[in-house]
Amino acid sequence: MKAMIIKAFGSEDVFEQAQLPTPQLIDGHVLIKVAATSVNTVDTMIRAMGDELPLAPALPGVLGMDFSGTVEAVGEGVTNFAVGDEVYGCAGGLADLQGALAEYMLADAKLIAHKPKNLSMREAAALPLVAITAYEGLMRANLIDSSNNPVNANDKQVLVHGGSGGVGHVALQLAHYFGADVYSTGGGDAQLALIEKLGATPINYKTDTVADYVAKHTQGKGFDIVFDSVGGANMANSFEAAALNGQVVSTVSMVELDLSTAHFKGLSLHVVFMLIPMLHNQQREQHGKILSALTDIIEAGGLTPVLDSEQFSLSQVGAAHARLSSGQAMGKVVVDIA
């Protein structure tokens, strides 16, 4: 099969085309004919940093975590998928799991779900990692219960930092779908317009201080849930924006920070690292369940992925990585495989 591999970690030009054996089917797995994949920040980090991260694959490696595609073969013990099913998921591209930058990939059936009927393959490929992350974060913050029902969402104000980004644009749509009063930060006219279109009240973080928008939108009490998909120094802004006994969700928490504000406010901090089931083969079925719930939400019109205007083929994956890293992409960067 045709694939794009890396033989060294480094810049976007490390990708090269290769012919690899088609993966052999094993129990509990399905063989996928890959239609599309999308580029996530973690993909670019693995490519650039390699062994500095505890999740890098051995070289030569095939990256690409998200995928959409069609089931080509079904392994022993798999009962909920059949040949010809259109599916999506996040199932490879790290450690010993081959990624989606290839014509075929092997996927643990616990990590995937049936593709929403109202999405194209490209749209479906944009969602798994960011959507699972957003959904898990809102569950951890007690906006959704374990049965996928909202928990007093109508009474909650939710702030999403980075609402035009990959995780952020999904988190704000899900919070809105479940009935919360949603606000989101952005730094430019295009980002703010997208945030408003997706159902949140836009906040320009470049012109409004945290104190300004907390006073304006919450009468000074703070937001019940702050979903921080920006991280780094912005974590201090999340603590400042949160209400007493509020919930803060972080997807980028590798930072040294004074927790005094969090302490005196009694905040609960939830760190979401959605790659744990793949890395440690722990509770993988939770990802499949979340994706199935997301399929229902998408088919009900509650979530629409935003795709960047630039399109890339498999041989152009280096350019796709560069596009994401440039900060100029609006929405998810997708790579067509088929």
Buried (B, 14 or more C-beta within 10 A) or exposed (E): BBBBBBEEBEEBEBBBEBEBEBBEBEEEBBBBBBBBBBBBBBBBBBBBEBEEEEBBBEEEBBBBBBBBBBBBBBBEEBEBBEEEBBBBBBBBBBBEBBBBBBBBBBBBBBBBBBBBEEBBBBBBBBBBBBBBBBBBBBBBBBBBEEEBEBBEBEEBBBBBBBBBBBBBBBBBBBBBBBBBBBBBBBEEEEBBEBBBEBBBBBBBBEEBEBEEBBBEBBEEBBBBBBBBBBBEEBBBBBBBBBBEEBBBBBBBBEEEEEEEBBEEBEBBBBBBBBBBBBBEEEEBEBBBBBBBBBBEBBEEEBBBBBBBEBEBEBEBBBBBBBBBBEEEBBBBBBBBBE
